[in-house]
Amino acid sequence: MNNEIEALNSRIGQAVSDLVGGGFRKAYVHVEMADDYGSLGLFYDPGTGAFHYATDDDDALFDLFAELRRRSIAVGMGAWSQATFTLDGTGTFTIDFGFDDISDMGRGAERRQQWIAQHLGAGARVVWPPSP
């Protein structure tokens, strides 16, 4: 892997840890991204068995993924459309990329539910933030 990409992965891991405030068992970032749009969801288990959803209010984490996508394209890894970044509480991470068509934004909620079932578990309990 490219040194710049490795450095970005470390920065992403730190940004995730900062967003969730440290103590967590596992955190997952689900990203869908194209050249001109994208979305990001951060889910973490603080040790309660339920996954909490956190937002990236200043888009710093989203911007890191956008840079990762640009660099991935530049080094010939391809233009991924989906990424799942998994970070455990010890700092170990993995990242998986997908290349599926995400152009139908109307199916975004359906794709998110499928992702939750696949990565968090079919019966996963998600604690969503209160509505403003």
DSSP file (Angstrom, degrees, kcal/mol; ACC not computed):
  #  RESIDUE AA STRUCTURE BP1 BP2  ACC     N-H-->O    O-->H-N    N-H-->O    O-->H-N    TCO  KAPPA ALPHA  PHI   PSI    X-CA   Y-CA   Z-CA
    1    1 A M              0   0    0      0, 0.0     2,-0.1     0, 0.0     0, 0.0   0.000 360.0 360.0 360.0 154.1    0.0    0.0    0.0
    2    2 A N     >  -     0   0    0      1,-0.1     4,-2.5     4,-0.0     5,-0.2  -0.431 360.0-128.4 -72.5 140.1    1.1    3.6   -0.6
    3    3 A N  H  > S+     0   0    0      1,-0.2     4,-2.4     2,-0.2     5,-0.2   0.877 109.6  52.0 -59.2 -39.8    2.6    5.6    2.3
    4    4 A E  H  > S+     0   0    0      2,-0.2     4,-2.0     1,-0.2    -1,-0.2   0.887 110.7  47.9 -65.2 -38.1    0.2    8.5    1.8
    5    5 A I  H  > S+     0   0    0      2,-0.2     4,-2.5     1,-0.2    -2,-0.2   0.904 110.5  51.4 -68.9 -41.4   -2.8    6.1    1.9
    6    6 A E  H  X S+     0   0    0     -4,-2.5     4,-1.9     1,-0.2    -2,-0.2   0.911 110.1  49.7 -60.5 -42.0   -1.4    4.4    5.0
    7    7 A A  H  X S+     0   0    0     -4,-2.4     4,-2.1     1,-0.2    -1,-0.2   0.894 110.2  50.7 -63.9 -39.9   -1.0    7.9    6.7
    8    8 A L  H  X S+     0   0    0     -4,-2.0     4,-2.7     2,-0.2    -2,-0.2   0.904 106.9  54.0 -63.9 -41.2   -4.6    8.7    5.7
    9    9 A N  H  X S+     0   0    0     -4,-2.5     4,-2.4     1,-0.2    -1,-0.2   0.906 109.2  48.6 -59.3 -41.4   -5.9    5.5    7.2
   10   10 A S  H  X S+     0   0    0     -4,-1.9     4,-2.2     2,-0.2    -1,-0.2   0.898 111.2  49.6 -65.1 -40.5   -4.2    6.4   10.5
   11   11 A R  H  X S+     0   0    0     -4,-2.1     4,-2.4     2,-0.2    -2,-0.2   0.882 109.9  51.4 -65.7 -37.9   -5.7    9.8   10.4
   12   12 A I  H  X S+     0   0    0     -4,-2.7     4,-2.5     2,-0.2    -2,-0.2   0.933 109.1  50.7 -62.8 -46.0   -9.1    8.3    9.8
   13   13 A G  H  X S+     0   0    0     -4,-2.4     4,-2.3     1,-0.2    -2,-0.2   0.904 111.9  47.0 -58.4 -43.0   -8.6    6.0   12.7
   14   14 A Q  H  X S+     0   0    0     -4,-2.2     4,-2.6     2,-0.2    -1,-0.2   0.899 111.1  51.5 -66.4 -40.7   -7.7    8.9   15.0
   15   15 A A  H  X S+     0   0    0     -4,-2.4     4,-2.3     2,-0.2    -2,-0.2   0.893 110.2  49.3 -63.4 -40.0  -10.6   11.0   13.7
   16   16 A V  H  X S+     0   0    0     -4,-2.5     4,-2.1     2,-0.2     5,-0.2   0.948 111.8  48.3 -62.9 -48.4  -13.0    8.1   14.5
   17   17 A S  H  X>S+     0   0    0     -4,-2.3     5,-1.9     1,-0.2     4,-0.9   0.901 112.1  49.4 -58.8 -42.2  -11.6    7.7   18.0
   18   18 A D  H  <5S+     0   0    0     -4,-2.6     3,-0.3     1,-0.2    -1,-0.2   0.899 109.8  51.6 -64.2 -41.3  -11.9   11.5   18.6
   19   19 A L  H  <5S+     0   0    0     -4,-2.3    -2,-0.2     1,-0.2    -1,-0.2   0.876 114.2  41.5 -65.3 -38.2  -15.5   11.5   17.4
   20   20 A V  H  <5S-     0   0    0     -4,-2.1    -1,-0.2    -5,-0.1    -2,-0.2   0.536 112.6-117.9 -90.8  -5.1  -16.6    8.7   19.6
   21   21 A G  T  <5 -     0   0    0     -4,-0.9     2,-1.1    -3,-0.3    -3,-0.2   0.758  48.9 -80.9  81.3  24.8  -14.6   10.0   22.6
   22   22 A G  S   <S+     0   0    0     -5,-1.9     2,-0.4    -6,-0.2    -1,-0.1  -0.709 101.6  87.6  95.2 -98.6  -12.3    7.1   23.2
   23   23 A G        +     0   0    0     -2,-1.1     2,-0.3     2,-0.0    -1,-0.0  -0.206  56.7 124.9 -56.6 103.1  -13.8    4.2   25.1
   24   24 A F        -     0   0    0     -2,-0.4     3,-0.1     1,-0.1    -3,-0.0  -0.985  54.5-142.4-153.2 154.2  -15.4    1.9   22.7
   25   25 A R  S    S-     0   0    0     20,-3.4    64,-2.2     1,-0.3     2,-0.3   0.900  85.9  -7.4 -81.8 -47.3  -15.3   -1.8   21.7
   26   26 A K  E     -AB  45  88A   0     19,-0.9    19,-2.8    62,-0.3     2,-0.4  -0.993  58.6-163.9-153.7 143.2  -15.7   -1.4   18.0
   27   27 A A  E     -AB  44  87A   0     60,-2.9    60,-2.9    -2,-0.3     2,-0.4  -0.982   5.6-165.0-130.4 143.7  -16.5    1.4   15.6
   28   28 A Y  E     -AB  43  86A   0     15,-3.5    15,-3.0    -2,-0.4     2,-0.5  -0.988   5.1-161.6-128.5 136.2  -17.6    1.2   12.0
   29   29 A V  E     -AB  42  85A   0     56,-2.5    56,-2.2    -2,-0.4     2,-0.6  -0.983   7.3-163.2-116.8 124.2  -17.7    3.9    9.4
   30   30 A H  E     -AB  41  84A   0     11,-3.0    11,-2.4    -2,-0.5     2,-0.4  -0.934  13.3-176.0-107.8 122.2  -19.9    3.3    6.3
   31   31 A V  E     -AB  40  83A   0     52,-2.7    52,-2.0    -2,-0.6     2,-0.4  -0.957  17.6-175.5-123.1 135.3  -19.2    5.5    3.4
   32   32 A E  E     +AB  39  82A   0      7,-2.4     7,-2.9    -2,-0.4     2,-0.4  -1.000  24.4 167.1-121.8 130.4  -20.9    5.8    0.0
   33   33 A M  E     +A   38   0A   0     48,-2.6     5,-0.2    -2,-0.4     2,-0.2  -0.996  18.3 169.3-151.9 138.4  -19.1    8.2   -2.3
   34   34 A A        -     0   0    0      3,-2.9     3,-0.2    -2,-0.4    35,-0.1  -0.669  57.0 -80.6-128.7-172.5  -19.0    9.3   -5.9
   35   35 A D  S    S+     0   0    0     -2,-0.2     3,-0.1     1,-0.2    31,-0.0   0.845 125.6  20.8 -63.7 -33.4  -17.2   12.2   -7.6
   36   36 A D  S    S+     0   0    0      1,-0.1     2,-0.3     0, 0.0    -1,-0.2   0.301 125.6  26.2-125.4  10.6  -19.8   14.8   -6.7
   37   37 A Y        +     0   0    0     -3,-0.2    -3,-2.9     2,-0.0     2,-0.3  -0.982  55.8 155.6-160.8 166.3  -21.8   13.4   -3.7
   38   38 A G  E     -A   33   0A   0     -2,-0.3     2,-0.3    -5,-0.2    -5,-0.3  -0.972  21.5-141.4-179.6 170.8  -21.5   11.1   -0.8
   39   39 A S  E     -A   32   0A   0     -7,-2.9    -7,-2.4    -2,-0.3     2,-0.4  -0.976   9.2-161.4-146.2 157.7  -22.6   10.1    2.7
   40   40 A L  E     -A   31   0A   0     -2,-0.3     2,-0.4    -9,-0.2    -9,-0.2  -0.999   3.3-172.2-143.9 136.5  -21.0    8.8    5.8
   41   41 A G  E     -A   30   0A   0    -11,-2.4   -11,-3.0    -2,-0.4     2,-0.5  -0.999   7.6-159.1-130.8 134.5  -22.4    7.0    8.9
   42   42 A L  E     +AC  29  54A   0     12,-1.0    12,-2.6    -2,-0.4     2,-0.4  -0.960  12.0 179.1-117.1 121.8  -20.4    6.2   12.1
   43   43 A F  E     +AC  28  53A   0    -15,-3.0   -15,-3.5    -2,-0.5     2,-0.3  -0.971   5.5 175.1-122.3 134.4  -21.6    3.5   14.4
   44   44 A Y  E     -AC  27  52A   0      8,-2.4     8,-3.5    -2,-0.4   -17,-0.2  -0.996  28.1-139.8-143.4 149.6  -19.9    2.5   17.6
   45   45 A D  E     -A   26   0A   0    -19,-2.8   -20,-3.4    -2,-0.3   -19,-0.9  -0.923   9.9-167.5-106.2 110.4  -20.4    0.1   20.5
   46   46 A P        -     0   0    0      0, 0.0    -1,-0.1     0, 0.0     5,-0.1   0.385  66.8 -79.5 -78.9   7.2  -19.3    1.8   23.8
   47   47 A G  S    S+     0   0    0      3,-0.3     4,-0.1   -21,-0.1   -23,-0.1   0.504 112.1 101.8 109.5   8.2  -19.5   -1.6   25.5
   48   48 A T  S    S-     0   0    0      2,-0.4     3,-0.1     0, 0.0    -3,-0.0   0.532  92.5-113.6 -98.5  -9.6  -23.2   -1.7   26.0
   49   49 A G  S    S+     0   0    0      1,-0.4    76,-0.4    75,-0.0     2,-0.3   0.311  88.6  99.4  90.0  -9.5  -24.0   -4.1   23.2
   50   50 A A  S    S-     0   0    0     74,-0.1     2,-0.5    76,-0.0    -2,-0.4  -0.843  72.8-126.2-107.7 148.8  -25.9   -1.4   21.3
   51   51 A F  E     - d   0 126A   0     74,-3.0    76,-3.5    -2,-0.3     2,-0.4  -0.812  19.4-151.6 -95.8 131.3  -24.4    0.6   18.5
   52   52 A H  E     -Cd  44 127A   0     -8,-3.5    -8,-2.4    -2,-0.5     2,-0.5  -0.792  10.3-134.7-100.3 144.4  -24.6    4.4   18.8
   53   53 A Y  E     -C   43   0A   0     74,-2.2     2,-0.3    -2,-0.4   -10,-0.2  -0.858  23.1-171.1-100.2 129.8  -24.7    6.6   15.7
   54   54 A A  E     -C   42   0A   0    -12,-2.6   -12,-1.0    -2,-0.5     2,-0.3  -0.898  11.9-137.6-120.1 151.2  -22.5    9.6   15.7
   55   55 A T        -     0   0    0     -2,-0.3     2,-0.9   -36,-0.1     3,-0.1  -0.785  10.6-137.1-109.4 153.6  -22.4   12.5   13.3
   56   56 A D    >   +     0   0    0     -2,-0.3     3,-1.9   -16,-0.2     6,-0.1  -0.728  28.7 178.3-104.3  76.3  -19.4   14.2   11.7
   57   57 A D  T 3  S+     0   0    0     -2,-0.9    -1,-0.2     1,-0.3     0, 0.0   0.783  78.5  41.2 -59.1 -32.4  -20.8   17.8   12.1
   58   58 A D  T 3  S-     0   0    0     -3,-0.1    -1,-0.3     0, 0.0    -2,-0.0   0.389 104.5-126.2 -97.8   5.6  -17.7   19.5   10.6
   59   59 A D    <>  +     0   0    0     -3,-1.9     4,-2.6     1,-0.1     5,-0.2   0.610  68.8 132.6  63.4  14.8  -17.3   17.0    7.8
   60   60 A A  H  > S+     0   0    0      2,-0.2     4,-1.7     1,-0.2     5,-0.1   0.915  73.9  44.8 -62.8 -42.5  -13.6   16.4    8.8
   61   61 A L  H  > S+     0   0    0      2,-0.2     4,-2.0     1,-0.2    -1,-0.2   0.917 112.9  51.0 -68.1 -42.6  -14.0   12.6    8.6
   62   62 A F  H  > S+     0   0    0      1,-0.2     4,-2.3     2,-0.2    -2,-0.2   0.916 108.6  52.6 -58.4 -43.3  -15.9   12.8    5.3
   63   63 A D  H  X S+     0   0    0     -4,-2.6     4,-2.2     1,-0.2    -1,-0.2   0.863 106.1  53.6 -62.8 -36.6  -13.1   15.0    3.9
   64   64 A L  H  X S+     0   0    0     -4,-1.7     4,-2.3     2,-0.2    -1,-0.2   0.906 110.1  47.4 -64.3 -41.0  -10.5   12.4    4.9
   65   65 A F  H  X S+     0   0    0     -4,-2.0     4,-2.5     2,-0.2    -2,-0.2   0.879 109.3  53.5 -67.5 -36.7  -12.5    9.7    3.1
   66   66 A A  H  X S+     0   0    0     -4,-2.3     4,-2.3     2,-0.2    -2,-0.2   0.907 110.9  47.0 -62.8 -40.3  -12.8   12.0    0.0
   67   67 A E  H  X S+     0   0    0     -4,-2.2     4,-2.7     2,-0.2     5,-0.2   0.901 110.2  52.9 -67.1 -40.1   -9.0   12.4    0.1
   68   68 A L  H  X S+     0   0    0     -4,-2.3     4,-2.4     1,-0.2    -2,-0.2   0.906 109.5  49.0 -60.4 -41.6   -8.6    8.7    0.5
   69   69 A R  H  X S+     0   0    0     -4,-2.5     4,-2.2     2,-0.2    -2,-0.2   0.927 110.9  49.5 -64.7 -44.5  -10.8    8.1   -2.6
   70   70 A R  H  X S+     0   0    0     -4,-2.3     4,-2.2     1,-0.2    -2,-0.2   0.927 114.3  45.0 -59.7 -44.8   -8.8   10.6   -4.6
   71   71 A R  H  X S+     0   0    0     -4,-2.7     4,-1.8     2,-0.2    -1,-0.2   0.861 109.4  55.9 -69.1 -34.9   -5.5    9.0   -3.6
   72   72 A S  H  <>S+     0   0    0     -4,-2.4     5,-2.8    -5,-0.2     6,-0.7   0.916 110.3  45.6 -61.8 -42.7   -6.8    5.5   -4.3
   73   73 A I  H ><5S+     0   0    0     -4,-2.2     3,-1.5     4,-0.2    -2,-0.2   0.921 110.0  54.9 -64.1 -44.2   -7.7    6.6   -7.8
   74   74 A A  H 3<5S+     0   0    0     -4,-2.2    -1,-0.2     1,-0.3    -2,-0.2   0.812 109.4  46.2 -62.5 -31.8   -4.4    8.2   -8.3
   75   75 A V  T 3<5S-     0   0    0     -4,-1.8    -1,-0.3    -5,-0.1    -2,-0.2   0.345 121.7-103.2 -96.2   7.9   -2.4    5.1   -7.4
   76   76 A G  T < 5S+     0   0    0     -3,-1.5    -3,-0.2    -4,-0.2    -2,-0.1   0.636  84.9 124.5  87.4  14.6   -4.5    2.8   -9.6
   77   77 A M  S   <S-     0   0    0     -5,-2.8    -4,-0.2     1,-0.2    -5,-0.1   0.639  73.0-116.6 -79.5 -13.6   -6.7    1.2   -6.9
   78   78 A G        -     0   0    0     -6,-0.7     2,-1.3    -5,-0.2    -1,-0.2  -0.176  30.9 -65.5  99.4 165.4   -9.9    2.3   -8.7
   79   79 A A        -     0   0    0     -6,-0.1    -1,-0.1    -3,-0.1    -9,-0.1  -0.696  56.2-161.3 -92.4  85.0  -12.7    4.6   -7.9
   80   80 A W        -     0   0    0     -2,-1.3    19,-0.2   -11,-0.2     3,-0.1  -0.315  13.8-164.3 -65.9 151.8  -14.4    2.8   -5.1
   81   81 A S  S    S+     0   0    0     17,-2.5   -48,-2.6     1,-0.2     2,-0.3   0.552  72.0  35.7-110.9 -15.5  -18.0    3.8   -4.3
   82   82 A Q  E     -BE  32  98A   0     16,-1.9    16,-2.7   -50,-0.2     2,-0.3  -0.991  59.7-178.3-139.9 146.5  -18.3    2.2   -0.9
   83   83 A A  E     -BE  31  97A   0    -52,-2.0   -52,-2.7    -2,-0.3     2,-0.5  -0.996  11.8-162.0-143.3 143.0  -16.0    1.8    2.1
   84   84 A T  E     -BE  30  96A   0     12,-2.5    12,-2.2    -2,-0.3     2,-0.6  -0.974  10.5-168.3-124.0 115.1  -16.3    0.2    5.5
   85   85 A F  E     -BE  29  95A   0    -56,-2.2   -56,-2.5    -2,-0.5     2,-0.5  -0.917   5.7-167.5-104.7 121.3  -13.7    1.2    8.0
   86   86 A T  E     +BE  28  94A   0      8,-2.7     8,-2.1    -2,-0.6     2,-0.4  -0.944   7.0 179.9-115.4 128.1  -13.7   -0.9   11.1
   87   87 A L  E     -BE  27  93A   0    -60,-2.9   -60,-2.9    -2,-0.5     6,-0.2  -0.992  11.3-154.8-129.3 127.0  -11.7    0.1   14.2
   88   88 A D  E >   -B   26   0A   0      4,-2.7     3,-2.3    -2,-0.4   -62,-0.3  -0.578  36.7 -99.3 -97.1 169.1  -11.5   -1.8   17.5
   89   89 A G  T 3  S+     0   0    0    -64,-2.2   -63,-0.1     1,-0.3   -65,-0.1   0.638 120.3  59.2 -62.0 -15.8  -10.8   -0.3   20.9
   90   90 A T  T 3  S-     0   0    0    -65,-0.3    -1,-0.3     2,-0.1     3,-0.1   0.520 120.9-103.3 -89.7  -5.8   -7.2   -1.3   20.7
   91   91 A G  S <  S+     0   0    0     -3,-2.3     2,-0.3     1,-0.3    -2,-0.1   0.409  75.2 138.5 100.2  -1.5   -6.6    0.7   17.6
   92   92 A T        -     0   0    0    -79,-0.0    -4,-2.7    -5,-0.0    -1,-0.3  -0.606  30.6-177.5 -77.6 134.6   -6.5   -2.2   15.1
   93   93 A F  E     -E   87   0A   0     -2,-0.3     2,-0.3    -6,-0.2    -6,-0.2  -0.924  20.5-168.9-134.4 158.7   -8.4   -1.3   11.9
   94   94 A T  E     -E   86   0A   0     -8,-2.1    -8,-2.7    -2,-0.3     2,-0.4  -0.950   8.4-158.0-134.7 158.0   -9.5   -2.8    8.6
   95   95 A I  E     -E   85   0A   0     -2,-0.3     2,-0.4   -10,-0.2   -10,-0.2  -0.989   5.3-170.3-140.3 132.5  -10.9   -1.2    5.5
   96   96 A D  E     -E   84   0A   0    -12,-2.2   -12,-2.5    -2,-0.4     2,-0.3  -0.961   9.6-152.1-122.3 139.2  -12.9   -2.8    2.8
   97   97 A F  E     -E   83   0A   0     -2,-0.4     2,-0.3   -14,-0.2   -14,-0.2  -0.848   5.9-164.3-113.2 147.2  -13.9   -1.2   -0.5
   98   98 A G  E     -E   82   0A   0    -16,-2.7   -17,-2.5    -2,-0.3   -16,-1.9  -0.912  13.2-161.8-125.4 156.6  -16.9   -1.8   -2.7
   99   99 A F        +     0   0    0     -2,-0.3   -20,-0.1   -19,-0.2     3,-0.1   0.027  42.3 137.3-126.1  24.6  -17.5   -0.8   -6.3
  100  100 A D        -     0   0    0      1,-0.1     2,-0.5     2,-0.0    -2,-0.1  -0.275  65.0 -93.3 -72.3 159.5  -21.3   -1.2   -6.6
  101  101 A D        +     0   0    0      1,-0.1     3,-0.1     2,-0.0    -1,-0.1  -0.620  44.5 169.9 -73.2 121.4  -23.5    1.4   -8.4
  102  102 A I        +     0   0    0     -2,-0.5    -1,-0.1     1,-0.1     5,-0.1   0.145  41.8 113.0-116.2  16.8  -24.8    3.9   -5.8
  103  103 A S        +     0   0    0      1,-0.2     2,-1.5     2,-0.1     3,-0.1   0.739  56.6  81.2 -66.9 -22.8  -26.2    6.4   -8.3
  104  104 A D    >   +     0   0    0      1,-0.2     3,-2.0    -3,-0.1    -1,-0.2  -0.652  58.0 178.9 -85.1  88.4  -29.8    5.7   -7.1
  105  105 A M  G >  S+     0   0    0     -2,-1.5     3,-1.8     1,-0.3     4,-0.3   0.732  73.4  72.2 -64.7 -21.8  -29.8    7.9   -4.0
  106  106 A G  G 3  S+     0   0    0      1,-0.3    -1,-0.3     2,-0.1     3,-0.2   0.688  95.9  52.3 -65.0 -17.8  -33.5    6.9   -3.4
  107  107 A R  G <> S+     0   0    0     -3,-2.0     4,-2.6     1,-0.2    -1,-0.3   0.285  78.1 104.6 -99.1   8.6  -32.2    3.5   -2.4
  108  108 A G  H <> S+     0   0    0     -3,-1.8     4,-2.2     1,-0.2    -1,-0.2   0.896  80.0  47.9 -58.3 -44.3  -29.7    4.9    0.2
  109  109 A A  H  > S+     0   0    0     -4,-0.3     4,-2.3    -3,-0.2    -1,-0.2   0.889 112.0  50.6 -65.3 -38.8  -31.7    4.0    3.2
  110  110 A E  H  > S+     0   0    0     -4,-0.2     4,-2.1     2,-0.2    -2,-0.2   0.917 110.8  48.6 -63.6 -43.8  -32.2    0.5    1.9
  111  111 A R  H  X S+     0   0    0     -4,-2.6     4,-2.4     1,-0.2    -2,-0.2   0.885 110.2  52.3 -64.1 -37.8  -28.5    0.1    1.3
  112  112 A R  H  X S+     0   0    0     -4,-2.2     4,-2.8     2,-0.2    -2,-0.2   0.920 108.7  49.9 -64.4 -43.0  -27.7    1.4    4.8
  113  113 A Q  H  X S+     0   0    0     -4,-2.3     4,-2.3     1,-0.2    -1,-0.2   0.896 111.6  48.6 -62.6 -39.7  -30.1   -1.2    6.3
  114  114 A Q  H  X S+     0   0    0     -4,-2.1     4,-2.1     2,-0.2    -1,-0.2   0.900 111.7  49.6 -64.9 -40.4  -28.4   -4.0    4.3
  115  115 A W  H  X S+     0   0    0     -4,-2.4     4,-3.0     2,-0.2     5,-0.5   0.923 109.9  51.0 -63.9 -44.6  -25.0   -2.7    5.5
  116  116 A I  H  X>S+     0   0    0     -4,-2.8     4,-2.3     1,-0.2     5,-1.6   0.937 111.3  48.0 -58.6 -47.6  -26.2   -2.6    9.1
  117  117 A A  H  <5S+     0   0    0     -4,-2.3     5,-0.3     3,-0.2    -1,-0.2   0.900 116.5  43.9 -59.9 -41.4  -27.5   -6.2    8.9
  118  118 A Q  H  <5S+     0   0    0     -4,-2.1    -2,-0.2     3,-0.2    -1,-0.2   0.900 128.1  24.0 -72.3 -42.3  -24.2   -7.4    7.3
  119  119 A H  H  <5S+     0   0    0     -4,-3.0    -3,-0.2    -5,-0.2    -2,-0.2   0.831 133.5  29.7 -98.9 -36.3  -21.7   -5.5    9.5
  120  120 A L  T  <5S-     0   0    0     -4,-2.3    -3,-0.2    -5,-0.5     5,-0.1   0.717 117.7 -95.2 -96.5 -24.0  -23.5   -4.9   12.8
  121  121 A G    > < -     0   0    0     -5,-1.6     3,-2.0    -6,-0.2    -3,-0.2  -0.098  27.4 -93.3 117.0 144.4  -25.8   -7.9   12.7
  122  122 A A  T 3  S+     0   0    0     -5,-0.3    -5,-0.1     1,-0.3    -1,-0.1   0.826 126.8  39.3 -58.3 -34.1  -29.4   -8.5   11.6
  123  123 A G  T 3  S+     0   0    0     -6,-0.1    -1,-0.3    -3,-0.1    -2,-0.1   0.156  85.1 145.8-101.5  19.0  -30.7   -7.9   15.1
  124  124 A A    <   -     0   0    0     -3,-2.0     2,-0.6    -8,-0.1    -3,-0.1  -0.269  44.3-137.5 -61.1 138.4  -28.4   -5.0   16.0
  125  125 A R        -     0   0    0    -76,-0.4   -74,-3.0    -5,-0.1     2,-0.5  -0.876  19.4-163.6 -97.3 124.5  -29.8   -2.3   18.2
  126  126 A V  E     -d   51   0A   0     -2,-0.6     2,-0.8   -76,-0.2   -74,-0.2  -0.931  11.5-149.1-111.9 129.7  -28.9    1.2   17.0
  127  127 A V  E     -d   52   0A   0    -76,-3.5   -74,-2.2    -2,-0.5    -2,-0.0  -0.867  20.2-160.0 -97.1 106.5  -29.2    4.2   19.2
  128  128 A W        -     0   0    0     -2,-0.8     3,-0.1   -76,-0.2   -74,-0.1  -0.581  25.1-101.6 -86.0 149.1  -30.0    7.1   16.9
  129  129 A P        -     0   0    0      0, 0.0    -1,-0.1     0, 0.0   -75,-0.0  -0.350  47.0 -93.9 -66.6 151.9  -29.4   10.7   18.1
  130  130 A P        -     0   0    0      0, 0.0     0, 0.0     0, 0.0     0, 0.0  -0.334  44.8-102.7 -64.4 148.5  -32.5   12.6   19.2
  131  131 A S              0   0    0      1,-0.1    -3,-0.0    -3,-0.1     0, 0.0  -0.462 360.0 360.0 -69.4 141.9  -34.1   14.8   16.5
  132  132 A P              0   0    0      0, 0.0    -1,-0.1     0, 0.0     0, 0.0   0.514 360.0 360.0 -69.1 360.0  -33.3   18.5   16.9
